[in-house]
């Protein structure tokens, strides 16, 4: 990705809701195609067969298949910041969710791991999109996202916009976004908050 990974702005959701990275689904050893040697993953956490996990990332591939009974199922590829995981969606779950499988959507998928000597896959049971997570949080009054458009020219913290809350607590953002808890309120101010810049 030339301009940064599409998931870089969604690390909060990934960290809070996922229980496994793509690296946990790799086989115990993997052949390095360039060097022709095996790379050991001694410190890597591995998924356990039949255990439940939640992964998060971009839905980069959707491959439909027809079963012997004539039912449709699908194989999904979900890419996170470290690699990708194959997700198997059986016929019943595919019928219930097929309209929600959209290429390049940011998704959380829960399911049970299926592990063999070639590595692991995730057997689909439930999916939620990042957008749905954010909408639920906003509806519940759990978070407020602010995007500051004039921070590029802010030379110091004193030049940046402020977010104030009860008890005189306040914060600034020089990375263009700030997440505030439900106990905070946003109020536009034209001057400095007293005691902030001296």
C-alpha positions in Angstrom: 0.0 0.0 0.0 1.6 3.3 -1.2 -0.2 5.6 1.2 -0.2 3.3 4.3 -2.3 0.3 5.2 -6.1 0.7 5.1 -6.4 -0.7 8.6 -4.1 1.8 10.3 -7.0 4.0 11.4 -8.8 1.1 12.9 -6.3 -0.2 15.4 -8.6 0.5 18.2 -11.2 -1.9 16.9 -8.7 -4.6 16.1 -7.0 -4.4 19.5 -10.3 -4.4 21.4 -12.3 -7.1 19.5 -9.9 -9.6 17.9 -8.4 -12.6 19.7 -6.0 -13.8 17.0 -3.7 -12.4 14.3 -3.2 -14.0 10.9 0.2 -15.3 12.0 -1.5 -17.5 14.6 -3.0 -19.5 11.7 0.4 -20.3 10.0 1.8 -23.8 10.1 4.6 -24.5 12.7 7.2 -24.1 9.9 7.0 -22.3 6.7 9.3 -22.5 3.7 11.1 -19.3 2.8 10.7 -19.3 -1.0 13.6 -16.9 -1.5 16.2 -18.6 0.7 14.9 -22.2 0.5 15.1 -22.7 4.3 12.5 -23.3 7.0 11.6 -20.5 9.3 10.6 -21.5 12.8 7.9 -19.6 14.7 8.9 -20.4 18.2 7.5 -17.3 19.9 4.3 -17.1 17.8 1.0 -17.9 19.4 -0.8 -20.6 17.5 -4.6 -21.2 17.2 -5.9 -24.4 18.8 -8.1 -26.7 16.7 -11.8 -26.3 17.4 -11.3 -23.3 19.7 -13.2 -20.1 19.1 -11.4 -16.9 17.8 -12.3 -13.5 16.3 -10.2 -12.1 13.5 -10.4 -8.6 12.0 -9.3 -7.0 8.8 -10.1 -6.4 5.1 -12.3 -8.9 3.2 -10.0 -9.1 0.2 -11.4 -12.2 -1.6 -14.8 -14.0 -1.8 -14.8 -17.3 -3.7 -18.2 -19.0 -4.1 -18.4 -22.8 -4.5 -21.3 -25.2 -5.1 -21.7 -28.2 -2.8 -22.7 -31.7 -4.0 -26.2 -30.9 -2.8 -26.3 -27.8 -5.1 -26.0 -25.4 -2.2 -23.7 -22.4 -2.3 -20.9 -21.9 0.2 -17.9 -19.6 0.2 -14.2 -19.2 1.0 -13.2 -15.8 2.2 -9.7 -14.2 2.6 -9.4 -11.7 5.5 -6.2 -9.6 5.6 -4.9 -8.0 8.7 -1.7 -6.0 9.3 0.4 -9.2 9.3 -1.0 -11.5 6.6 -4.2 -13.3 5.7 -6.6 -16.0 7.0 -8.8 -18.2 5.0 -12.4 -18.4 6.3 -14.8 -21.2 5.3 -18.4 -20.3 5.2 -20.7 -23.3 4.9 -24.0 -23.2 3.1 -26.4 -22.2 5.9 -24.2 -19.3 7.0 -23.6 -18.3 3.4 -27.4 -18.0 2.7 -27.9 -15.9 5.8 -24.9 -13.5 5.1 -24.1 -13.5 1.4 -25.4 -10.0 0.9 -23.1 -8.8 3.6 -20.0 -10.2 2.1 -18.6 -7.2 0.3 -15.1 -7.0 -1.2 -12.7 -4.7 0.7 -15.1 -4.3 3.6 -13.5 -4.1 7.1 -14.9 -6.9 9.1 -14.7 -8.9 12.4 -15.3 -12.6 11.9 -15.8 -15.1 14.7 -15.6 -18.8 14.3 -13.8 -22.0 15.3 -10.3 -22.8 14.1 -9.7 -25.8 12.0 -6.0 -26.8 12.2 -3.9 -29.4 10.4 -0.2 -29.7 9.3 -0.7 -27.1 6.6 -1.9 -24.5 9.1 -5.2 -23.1 10.3 -8.5 -21.9 8.8 -11.5 -20.2 10.5 -14.9 -21.8 10.2 -17.4 -18.9 10.0 -20.0 -18.4 12.7 -20.6 -14.6 12.9 -19.5 -11.4 11.2 -19.7 -7.7 12.1 -18.4 -4.8 10.1 -16.2 -2.1 11.6 -18.9 0.4 10.6 -21.5 -1.4 12.6 -19.2 -1.4 15.6 -18.7 2.3 15.4 -22.4 3.0 14.8 -23.3 0.9 17.9 -20.7 2.8 20.0 -22.1 6.2 18.8 -25.7 5.1 19.4 -24.8 4.0 23.0 -23.0 7.3 23.6 -19.7 5.5 24.2 -17.4 7.5 21.9 -17.0 10.7 20.0 -14.6 11.1 17.1 -13.2 14.5 16.1 -11.3 15.2 13.0 -9.2 18.3 13.0 -8.5 19.8 9.6 -6.0 22.5 10.6 -3.5 20.6 12.6 -0.9 20.5 9.9 0.1 24.1 10.6 0.0 23.8 14.4 3.5 24.5 15.6 2.9 23.5 19.2 0.2 21.9 21.4 -0.9 25.4 22.3 -1.9 25.9 18.6 -4.0 22.8 18.5 -7.8 22.5 19.2 -8.8 21.3 22.6 -11.3 18.8 23.9 -12.5 19.5 27.5 -14.4 17.4 30.0 -15.5 17.4 33.6 -13.0 18.2 36.3 -10.9 20.4 34.1 -9.6 17.4 32.1 -8.7 18.1 28.5 -6.6 16.7 25.7 -5.3 17.6 22.3 -4.6 15.7 19.1 -1.7 16.2 16.7 -2.4 13.0 14.8 -5.6 14.3 13.3 -8.0 12.1 15.4 -8.9 11.9 19.1 -11.1 9.4 20.8 -13.0 10.6 23.9 -14.9 8.6 26.4 -18.6 9.0 27.2 -17.8 11.2 30.2 -16.4 13.9 27.9 -18.2 16.7 26.1 -16.9 18.6 23.1 -17.1 22.4 23.1 -15.5 24.7 20.5 -13.4 27.4 22.0 -11.6 30.3 20.3 -9.1 30.9 23.1 -6.8 28.7 25.2 -8.0 26.7 28.1 -6.7 28.4 31.2 -3.5 26.8 32.6 -2.9 24.8 29.4 -0.3 27.0 27.8 2.0 29.1 29.9 
